[in-house]
Amino acid sequence: MAPILVTIALFQGLVLGVWPDDPLGLLAGLIAILIGLTLLVRGLEMSLFPIGEALADAMARRGHPVWLMGFAFALGFGSTVAEPALAAVAAQAASAMVADPDFPATEAQLAALTVQIRYGVAFGLGLALMLGVWRILKGWPLIWFVLPGYGVIALIAALTNAPFVAVALDLGTAATSAINIPLMLALGIGLASSLRSRNALVDGFGMVVIASLTPMLLFLAAAFLLVPGG
């Protein structure tokens, strides 16, 4: 966190010339962040990552394709629901939608919308991991998925100024963060390594970009189909 703190302090003091009103409270918050992040990363290294890697390796080496696809979906869905970055972006996106006069909603609808966004994106990422596993099994080039997918998103962004386009881009990025990226890579690399005709470096990577792309497309499709004027 040192580079972030130095940057904020320089701009706060030298550029803006304004210092926080409650420096002790700010310091306590920073200490809490450091402790929380340290415990989070250490806990992931000790428990979730080894379990995920072992399961991914076992499923890739012994699992039937149907079970492997089911495991990929469950892994993607579960890890994305637990992703704190996605939870934060979903809550902010729902709040912004409710504040928009073209999208009126109550507080109860706001809470429901936040949950719908989180679980919808998680569902999309589960499908993305299934697609990534199928790509590795079939040996299809990654470019077949990346160029058309981002091409569609770029075309939509060029043709409309709908706010859901920007929301979709942020949700797709937030869905692939600290918790699920190592699990996705473990699944892709483990599967590619277990297949003699595949290369772990060439075929094992690429899961993350597909996982980021698919929720964007699904969210945009849902927005334009379900939201009036979306």
Secondary structure, DSSP 8 states (H G I E B T S, - for coil): -HHHHHHHHHIIIIIS----S-HHHHHHHHHHHHHHHHHHHHHIIIIIHHHHHHHHHHHHHH--HHHHHHHHHHHHHHHHHT-HHHHHHHHHHHHHHHHSTTS---HHHHHHHHHHHHHHHHHHHHHHHHHHHHHHHHT--THHHHHHHHHHHHHHHHH---HHHHHHHHHHHHTSSTTHHHHHHHHHHHHHHHSTT--HHHHSS-HHHHHHHHHHHHHHHHHHHHSTT-
